[in-house]
Amino acid sequence: MNPQKFPADPRYPIGRFHYAGPLTAPERAEAIGQIAGAPAVLRAAVTGLSDDQLDTPYREGGWTVRQVVHHVADSHLNSYVRFRLALTEDDPLIKPYDERKWAELSDASRGPVEVSLALLEALHTRWSSLLGSLGETAWMRTFRHPEMGAVTLDRAAALYAWHGRHHTAHITALRQRMGW
């Protein structure tokens, strides 16, 4: 195995999320494009995998590929709702969820990935349409996360553009390591 091919920390195959401040218009357009394209990239990452492969953890102690796919759908659905709340309410307090416990529920631990892939395709069509319609001031609207404080939509868009790539890389790195 060539150590240059694989990340030093398999939890962060593309590195940790970093937000340096408000995105420029081109950076924001790139983030929207990444969000729009995330379902197709994730679908490509799992295409052709058997049930045994889908039930393989992407790293020791990590979720299975199946759980990762369902987690992306769960997480992005929550994010979409948070965007809509921030656009229609003043600094709404959002409810976090226990992603580990959600990943253990039967629909996420044993359910077919196609369900979440189809959900993501529809969700991201709506979400990217919404994002593309926002004016400059809308990006500075916030929701309040109990642990993170006020989060601008600008930061959330950057986070979720990264989030889709991050989890897809978990799968593609596993496929590369396993020779799938």
PyMOL commands that set and color helices and strands:
alter all, ss='L'
color gray80, all
select helices_A, chain A and resi 3-5+25-46+51-54+65-88+99-104+106-109+113-132+136-140+153-178
alter helices_A, ss='H'
color red, helices_A
select strands_A, chain A and resi 142-145+149-152
alter strands_A, ss='S'
color yellow, strands_A
deselect
rebuild
show_as cartoon
